[in-house]
């Protein structure tokens, strides 16, 4: 007798092979049979739970390689909305940002403020949702055991390690040999407890709660390499980083460091995120060439990229991508009243517009099509009726420059106006570039940032959005290919043991969806975080069932009240993935 029988569906197994009609049986959390299980008399075998999947696709659960659910999981064990969109396994703790290990409460306070600034997490949610009742990384992971609706692997963040060892000096100087030894020991202890690997950031976009570079950015390249070398001593581990080159194309020194990281750790390194825009083809070519150069040296670098255009909110009230435009940070980080005054000043306006259009803007120049911005929520009588309208249309009515009109609208709302930037990369040439990239040896689908940038970005729905596009939209990939990219490819990159495919004996992480209706809803701002804090959210459509380790967790897009997820610990739930130099 089976625990679960999914009957009559089209099985897409995650390998990229064509789908085929089959039943899937599950026993003790693993797939026990795939095929036509109908008895000779036409009856179905006995099972505790039977799900009719006629007209549906049955595939492996999706694997999200880049999330920031480290905090949210404490009050939301389903990691919504990712699980509702079919994600059954995820990697958190990316970009060097984790909430463990910590040495004392001052570390907790520092990391919380950093996450508010860098990752757009709600201060109220962090204050109400976290008790910080852990110190080691192992204690942090232990808190999730038995209380997960998804499978979760956690990277060990550089900034937390550096802060724990160096305290306030973590952002101001290089480490002494003794401090580096202490960081190496702390990382080793975290990996031995099950940490998936080491993550770090050297990106200019990452500043802490005080507006200074996060601790990992202060570290010397030799420190980064030494910490990566610790990873080599722990099986089933990996590396992740984000750097300036992930935005604008890699410099030679960044390619060199990425190579050193991979070779020192004897592990692949993934980076976030390959942004594809036909208007900036040199960046794309540079970034793929960087991965090729790492491979030629015997290492392995994998670029993450999103297969959809990510829903995004922006506003001038709190940190967003606009802060990264040249010279904008000086104005946008001013206290509220001073910021309001500066944005009213004609000289400041001219300077900001000029600098945004300069070559120094790099990849962020994509944000400067002011006329394409569409207005979301407004909060003043002066802006009544503007929701949904384009800034360019309003500017023409007012006889103003697009940029000045945008500022006037924002100022009327006390900087709280929600803005939806018009994409510059939604053109045929950019989509052809994406299509080519998806099958590149050094590219992997991912980069949702789910769990972060909560009121500004909605990347968690990329799975259902891409399926909808493959089935009923542009159809740039087959549904079998898209599913392989979101299941087997990331599972093999991280060395997840017996996950990512539908195969007998493998873990029963499954998604059952309707190919006619699968997709994501409108992006809405929901106030459902602790402290009534907002987040940008898109409902899932067409997801009938999601199973984690053989247990149903999502029914018709909603959590089912069961928590069968596990912590995926390195060396136990993962195996080592070799780099070219070690093959």
C-alpha positions in Angstrom: 0.0 0.0 0.0 1.3 3.4 -1.0 1.2 6.5 1.1 0.4 8.7 -1.9 -0.7 8.0 -5.5 -0.8 10.7 -8.1 -2.8 9.2 -10.9 -3.2 10.1 -14.6 -0.8 13.0 -15.0 1.8 13.9 -17.5 5.2 13.3 -15.8 7.9 15.8 -16.6 10.8 14.3 -14.7 13.3 17.2 -14.6 15.9 15.8 -16.9 14.6 17.7 -19.9 13.1 14.6 -21.5 9.7 14.7 -23.1 6.7 14.3 -20.7 4.9 11.0 -20.6 1.7 9.8 -19.1 2.3 8.0 -15.8 1.3 7.5 -12.2 3.6 8.4 -9.4 3.5 6.5 -6.1 5.1 7.6 -2.9 6.1 5.6 0.2 7.8 7.0 3.3 8.6 10.3 1.7 10.2 8.8 -1.4 9.1 8.0 -4.9 8.4 4.2 -4.9 7.1 3.8 -8.4 6.6 5.7 -11.7 4.6 4.2 -14.6 1.2 2.8 -15.4 0.2 1.5 -12.0 -3.3 0.5 -13.0 -4.1 -3.1 -12.1 -5.2 -5.7 -14.6 -8.8 -5.2 -13.6 -8.6 -1.5 -14.2 -8.5 -0.5 -10.5 -5.8 1.6 -8.9 -3.5 0.3 -6.2 -4.3 1.1 -2.6 -3.0 4.3 -1.3 -3.7 6.4 1.8 -4.0 9.5 -0.3 -5.0 9.5 -4.0 -4.7 12.6 -6.2 -6.3 12.7 -9.7 -3.8 14.5 -12.0 -5.7 14.1 -15.2 -4.9 17.0 -17.5 -2.1 18.1 -15.2 1.7 18.1 -15.3 3.6 16.4 -12.5 7.1 17.5 -12.0 9.9 17.9 -9.4 9.6 20.7 -6.9 11.4 23.8 -7.9 14.8 24.7 -6.4 15.4 28.4 -5.7 19.2 29.0 -5.5 19.1 32.6 -4.1 16.7 33.6 -1.3 16.9 35.6 1.9 14.3 33.8 4.0 16.7 33.6 7.0 14.4 35.8 9.1 11.0 35.3 7.6 11.1 31.5 8.2 10.7 32.2 11.9 7.2 33.5 11.5 6.4 31.9 8.1 7.6 28.3 7.9 6.2 28.0 4.4 8.4 30.7 3.0 5.5 32.3 1.2 4.9 33.1 -1.6 7.8 30.9 -2.9 6.2 27.6 -1.8 2.9 28.6 -3.3 4.7 29.0 -6.6 6.0 25.4 -6.4 9.4 25.9 -4.7 10.2 22.9 -2.4 13.9 23.5 -1.7 15.7 26.8 -1.4 19.1 28.3 -0.5 19.1 31.2 1.9 22.0 33.2 3.4 23.3 34.7 0.2 25.4 37.8 -0.5 27.1 37.4 2.8 24.0 38.3 4.8 23.0 35.9 7.5 21.7 36.3 11.1 24.1 33.7 12.5 26.5 33.2 13.9 26.4 36.0 16.5 28.5 36.7 19.6 26.1 38.9 21.6 23.1 41.2 21.3 25.2 44.0 19.8 25.8 41.7 16.8 22.1 41.0 16.5 21.3 44.7 16.6 23.9 45.4 13.9 22.8 42.6 11.6 19.2 43.6 11.9 19.9 47.2 11.0 22.0 45.9 8.1 19.2 43.7 6.8 16.8 46.7 7.0 19.1 48.8 4.9 20.5 46.3 2.4 17.7 43.8 2.0 14.7 46.0 2.6 13.4 43.9 5.5 10.9 45.5 7.8 12.3 46.8 11.2 9.0 45.9 12.8 8.9 42.4 11.4 12.5 41.8 12.5 11.8 43.2 16.0 8.6 41.2 16.5 9.5 38.1 14.6 13.0 37.2 15.9 14.1 36.4 19.5 17.8 36.0 18.5 17.9 33.1 20.9 20.9 31.5 19.3 24.6 32.1 19.0 26.2 29.5 16.7 25.1 28.7 13.2 24.2 25.2 14.3 21.8 26.6 16.9 20.3 28.8 14.3 19.7 25.8 11.9 18.3 23.7 14.8 15.6 26.2 15.4 14.0 25.2 12.0 13.9 21.5 12.5 10.4 20.2 12.6 9.0 23.6 11.7 9.4 24.0 7.9 7.0 23.7 5.0 10.0 23.7 2.6 13.5 22.2 2.5 16.1 24.9 3.4 19.8 25.1 3.0 21.7 27.9 4.6 24.9 29.6 3.5 27.2 31.1 6.1 27.5 34.8 5.7 30.8 36.7 5.7 29.5 39.8 7.3 28.1 37.9 10.3 31.3 36.1 10.8 33.4 39.3 10.5 31.1 41.2 12.8 31.1 38.5 15.5 34.9 38.4 15.6 35.8 42.1 15.0 32.8 43.9 16.4 32.8 47.6 15.4 36.1 47.3 13.7 34.6 44.9 11.1 33.7 47.8 8.8 36.8 49.9 9.3 40.0 47.8 8.8 41.6 44.6 7.6 41.7 41.7 10.0 44.8 40.8 12.0 46.2 37.2 11.6 44.6 36.3 14.9 41.2 37.7 13.9 41.4 35.8 10.6 42.2 32.6 12.4 39.1 33.2 14.6 36.9 33.8 11.5 38.2 30.6 9.9 37.4 28.6 13.1 33.9 30.1 13.3 33.3 29.3 9.6 34.6 25.8 10.1 32.3 25.3 13.1 29.3 26.6 11.1 30.0 24.3 8.1 30.4 21.3 10.4 27.0 22.1 11.8 25.5 21.9 8.3 26.1 25.2 6.7 25.9 24.8 2.9 28.9 27.0 2.2 30.4 30.5 2.4 28.8 33.6 0.9 30.3 37.1 0.7 29.7 40.5 -0.9 32.0 43.1 -2.4 29.3 45.0 -4.1 29.2 48.8 -3.9 25.4 48.7 -3.5 25.7 47.0 0.0 26.0 49.4 2.9 25.0 48.8 6.5 22.5 50.5 8.8 25.0 53.4 9.3 25.5 53.8 5.5 29.1 52.5 5.5 30.2 49.4 3.6 29.1 46.1 5.1 31.9 44.1 6.9 32.6 41.8 3.9 33.5 44.8 1.7 36.2 45.8 4.1 37.9 42.4 3.9 41.1 42.0 1.9 41.0 39.6 -1.0 43.4 37.4 0.9 40.9 37.1 3.7 38.1 36.1 1.2 40.4 33.5 -0.3 41.5 32.1 3.1 37.8 31.7 4.2 37.0 29.9 0.9 39.9 27.5 1.6 38.0 26.5 4.8 35.2 25.3 2.7 37.4 22.8 0.9 37.7 20.8 4.2 33.9 20.2 4.4 32.1 17.9 1.9 29.0 19.0 0.1 29.7 22.7 0.4 29.7 25.6 -2.1 30.5 29.3 -2.6 28.5 32.3 -3.5 29.3 36.0 -3.9 28.1 39.3 -5.3 30.5 41.9 -6.6 30.6 45.2 -8.6 31.1 43.1 -11.7 27.7 41.4 -11.2 26.2 44.8 -12.0 28.5 46.4 -14.6 30.8 43.7 -15.9 33.8 42.2 -14.1 37.1 43.9 -13.7 40.3 41.8 -14.2 40.9 41.8 -10.4 37.3 40.5 -9.8 37.8 37.7 -12.3 41.1 36.9 -10.5 39.4 36.8 -7.1 36.5 34.7 -8.3 39.1 32.2 -9.7 41.0 32.2 -6.5 37.8 31.6 -4.5 36.8 28.6 -6.5 40.3 27.1 -6.6 41.0 27.7 -2.9 37.6 26.2 -1.9 37.7 23.5 -4.6 34.1 24.3 -5.1 31.9 26.1 -7.7 31.0 29.7 -7.0 27.7 31.2 -8.1 27.0 34.9 -8.4 23.9 37.1 -8.7 22.7 38.3 -11.1 23.2 38.2 -14.8 21.1 41.1 -16.1 20.4 40.8 -19.8 19.7 43.9 -21.7 20.3 44.2 -25.5 21.1 47.9 -24.9 24.2 46.8 -22.9 25.5 43.7 -24.7 29.1 44.4 -23.6 28.1 43.7 -20.0 26.6 40.4 -20.9 29.5 39.3 -22.9 32.0 40.4 -20.2 30.2 38.5 -17.5 30.0 35.2 -19.5 33.6 35.6 -20.5 34.5 36.0 -16.9 32.9 32.6 -16.1 34.8 31.1 -19.1 38.1 32.4 -17.7 37.4 30.9 -14.3 36.8 27.6 -16.0 39.9 27.8 -18.1 41.9 28.2 -14.8 40.3 25.1 -13.4 37.6 26.7 -11.3 33.9 27.0 -11.8 31.7 30.1 -11.8 28.0 30.1 -12.4 25.9 33.1 -13.2 22.3 33.3 -11.9 19.7 34.9 -14.2 16.0 35.5 -14.0 13.9 34.2 -17.0 11.2 36.9 -16.4 11.0 40.6 -15.8 10.8 41.0 -12.0 7.9 43.0 -10.6 9.3 46.0 -8.8 8.1 48.9 -6.7 10.2 51.9 -6.0 9.7 54.9 -3.7 11.9 57.7 -2.4 11.0 57.1 1.2 13.3 54.2 1.8 16.3 52.5 0.1 15.8 51.3 -3.5 18.0 50.9 -6.6 17.8 54.6 -7.3 20.1 55.2 -4.4 22.8 53.5 -6.4 22.8 56.1 -9.2 26.0 58.3 -9.1 25.8 61.0 -6.4 22.2 60.1 -5.6 23.1 58.4 -2.4 24.3 61.6 -0.9 20.8 63.1 -1.3 18.7 60.0 -0.8 20.4 59.2 2.5 19.6 62.6 4.0 17.2 62.9 6.8 13.6 63.2 5.6 13.1 66.9 5.8 16.5 67.6 4.3 15.8 65.2 1.5 12.5 66.9 0.7 14.3 70.3 0.5 17.1 68.9 -1.7 14.6 67.4 -4.2 12.9 70.7 -4.4 16.1 72.6 -5.1 16.6 73.3 -8.9 20.3 72.9 -8.8 20.1 69.5 -7.0 17.4 68.4 -9.5 19.7 69.3 -12.5 22.6 67.6 -10.9 20.8 64.3 -10.1 19.3 64.2 -13.6 22.7 64.8 -15.2 24.5 62.2 -13.1 21.8 59.6 -13.7 22.4 60.0 -17.4 26.2 59.8 -17.2 28.3 56.8 -18.1 29.0 56.4 -14.4 25.5 55.1 -13.9 26.5 51.8 -15.5 23.7 49.1 -15.3 21.6 51.5 -13.3 21.1 53.7 -16.3 18.3 51.3 -17.1 16.3 53.1 -14.4 16.5 56.5 -16.0 13.6 56.3 -18.5 11.6 58.7 -16.3 8.7 59.0 -18.7 8.2 55.2 -18.6 7.6 55.2 -14.9 4.0 54.2 -14.0 2.5 55.5 -10.8 1.3 53.0 -8.2 -0.2 53.9 -4.9 -0.5 57.6 -4.0 -1.2 59.3 -0.6 -2.2 62.9 -1.2 -5.1 64.9 -2.7 -2.7 66.5 -5.1 -2.0 63.0 -6.7 -5.6 61.8 -6.7 -6.4 59.9 -9.9 -2.7 59.5 -10.9 -2.5 55.8 -10.1 -1.7 53.7 -13.2 -0.7 56.7 -15.3 2.7 57.2 -17.0 5.0 60.0 -15.8 5.6 60.9 -19.5 1.9 61.5 -20.1 1.5 63.6 -17.0 4.7 65.6 -17.9 3.3 66.5 -21.3 0.1 67.7 -19.8 2.0 69.9 -17.3 4.6 71.1 -19.9 7.4 69.8 -17.7 10.4 67.6 -18.1 9.7 64.0 -17.2 12.2 63.9 -14.3 10.8 67.1 -12.7 7.3 65.8 -13.0 8.3 62.6 -11.2 9.9 64.6 -8.4 6.8 66.8 -8.0 4.5 63.8 -7.7 6.8 62.1 -5.2 7.2 65.3 -3.1 3.4 65.8 -3.0 3.1 62.3 -1.3 5.8 63.1 1.3 8.1 60.7 -0.7 5.8 57.7 -0.3 4.5 57.4 -3.9 4.9 53.9 -5.3 6.6 53.9 -8.7 6.8 51.1 -11.2 9.8 51.6 -13.5 9.3 50.9 -17.2 11.6 48.1 -18.3 14.2 48.9 -21.0 14.9 45.3 -21.6 11.5 44.0 -22.8 12.4 43.9 -26.4 12.9 41.1 -28.9 16.7 41.4 -28.9 16.9 41.1 -25.1 14.6 38.1 -25.1 16.7 36.4 -27.7 19.8 37.0 -25.6 18.0 35.5 -22.6 17.0 32.5 -24.6 20.6 31.9 -25.6 21.9 32.4 -22.0 19.5 29.8 -20.5 21.4 27.0 -22.2 24.9 28.4 -21.5 27.1 26.1 -19.5 27.8 28.8 -16.9 24.3 30.1 -16.4 21.6 28.9 -14.0 18.0 30.1 -13.5 17.5 31.9 -10.2 18.1 35.2 -8.4 14.7 35.8 -7.0 16.0 37.4 -3.8 12.8 36.1 -2.2 12.4 37.1 1.4 14.2 40.4 0.8 13.3 43.8 -0.7 9.9 43.0 0.6 8.0 46.1 -0.3 10.0 46.7 -3.5 10.5 43.5 -5.5 8.5 40.3 -6.2 10.9 37.8 -7.6 9.4 34.7 -5.8 6.8 34.1 -8.6 9.4 33.5 -11.3 8.6 29.8 -11.5 5.0 30.1 -12.4 5.6 33.2 -14.5 8.1 31.4 -16.7 5.9 28.3 -17.0 3.1 30.5 -18.2 5.4 32.2 -20.7 6.7 28.9 -22.0 3.2 27.4 -22.4 1.1 30.4 -23.4 3.4 33.4 -24.0 6.6 33.8 -26.0 7.4 30.1 -25.8 11.1 30.6 -25.9 11.7 27.4 -24.0 9.9 24.1 -23.8 8.1 23.3 -20.6 10.4 20.3 -20.2 13.4 22.5 -20.6 12.1 25.2 -18.2 11.3 22.6 -15.5 14.8 21.1 -15.9 16.3 24.5 -15.4 14.4 25.1 -12.2 14.8 21.6 -10.7 17.6 19.4 -11.8 20.1 22.0 -12.8 20.2 23.8 -9.4 20.0 20.6 -7.6 23.0 19.2 -9.3 24.9 22.5 -8.9 24.5 22.3 -5.1 24.9 18.6 -4.9 21.4 18.0 -3.4 21.2 14.2 -2.8 18.4 12.6 -4.6 16.4 15.7 -5.2 15.6 17.7 -8.4 14.2 14.8 -10.5 11.3 12.4 -10.5 13.1 9.0 -10.1 12.3 5.9 -8.1 14.0 6.1 -4.7 14.4 9.8 -4.8 12.8 12.3 -2.3 9.2 13.0 -3.2 9.3 16.8 -3.7 6.6 17.2 -6.3 4.4 19.9 -8.0 1.1 19.2 -9.8 0.0 22.1 -12.0 -2.5 22.9 -14.7 -0.7 23.9 -17.9 -3.8 25.8 -19.0 -3.9 28.2 -16.0 -0.5 28.1 -14.3 0.9 31.6 -13.7 1.1 34.5 -11.3 -1.4 37.1 -10.3 -1.1 40.9 -10.2 1.6 42.3 -7.9 -0.1 43.7 -4.8 1.2 45.3 -1.6 0.0 43.2 1.3 0.4 44.2 4.9 0.7 40.7 6.4 4.2 40.7 8.0 4.7 41.1 11.8 4.0 44.7 12.8 1.5 45.0 9.8 4.6 45.6 7.6 4.0 45.5 3.8 5.4 43.2 1.1 5.0 43.0 -2.6 3.2 39.8 -3.4 1.8 37.8 -6.3 -0.7 35.0 -5.9 0.0 31.6 -7.7 -2.5 30.3 -10.2 -2.8 26.7 -11.5 -0.8 25.1 -8.7 -3.0 22.2 -7.6 -0.7 20.5 -5.1 2.8 20.8 -3.8 4.4 17.9 -1.9 7.5 18.1 0.2 9.1 14.8 1.2 5.9 13.1 0.2 3.5 15.3 2.3 1.1 17.8 0.8 2.0 21.3 1.8 0.1 23.5 -0.7 -3.4 22.9 -1.9 -4.8 25.1 -4.7 -2.1 27.7 -4.0 -2.6 27.9 -0.2 -0.6 26.3 2.7 -2.1 23.0 3.9 -1.0 23.2 7.5 1.6 20.5 7.3 5.4 21.0 8.0 7.4 18.2 6.5 10.4 20.3 5.3 13.9 19.6 6.5 17.1 21.5 6.9 19.4 20.5 4.1 22.8 20.1 5.8 26.1 20.0 4.0 27.7 16.6 3.8 24.5 14.8 4.8 21.9 16.1 2.4 24.5 17.3 -0.1 27.5 15.8 -1.9 30.6 17.6 -3.2 30.4 19.0 -6.7 33.9 18.9 -8.2 35.4 21.8 -10.1 37.3 21.2 -13.4 40.7 21.1 -11.7 39.6 18.1 -9.6 37.9 16.0 -12.3 
